[in-house]
Amino acid sequence: MKETPKWMVPFMWLVDMMNGYIKSNIGKRWKAYAPWFLSITIFIFFANISAVYFLNNPTGYVIVTFALAFCSFIVIQLTGIVSNGFLGYLKGFMDPTPVMLPMNIVSEFTLPVSLCLRLFGNVISGACISILIKYLLGWFSVPVMPLINALFDIAFSLIQVAVFVILSVIFTSMKVKDEEKIYN
């Protein structure tokens, strides 16, 4: 058996960590969801750090963050339909009482807007703060800005990835029946 190359170890660690997290939250069908959540993790991270390479940040456009949020919304809703059946899914809108139907519908459809604006707002706010620091420091910003940009582009992008993926996984797990979840 061959030894695992050293460069592959961090990637294997990321996949193993994501699989464990998704398995503990989603349950029996975790293998169907792991590729989606790992894909958006990688995409959002590299989209956020693209400014380090002097590229345009895709998540700085609200349409890109909306597309990511909308795709997660579809995954969440399809999970509810598959897990509970179509009638059980529709019945879930009337929990705990039928009076809550309008409120549950509104809360369900504000989910992609919330995910979208959270990611977009945090990315744009980091860019705005970087610009303000640059204008505030003037020529003194030349030695400081690489550190500021590294902080906002790399460190904060990790936080944004974590928030988006954790919220998506949690909202998906809320649609899964308790009988399908795996509790260790």
Protein Blocks (a to p, Z undefined) as FASTA:
>chain_A
ZZddfklmmmmmmmmmmmmmmmmmnommlmmmmmmmmmmmmmmmmmmmmmmnopacfklp
fklmmmmmmmmmmmmmmmmmmmnojklmmmmmmpfbfklmmmmmmmmmmmmmmmmmmmmm
mmmmmmmmmmmmmmmnmmmlmmmmmmmmmmmmmmmmmmmmmmmmmmmmmmmmmmpcfklp
ccZZ
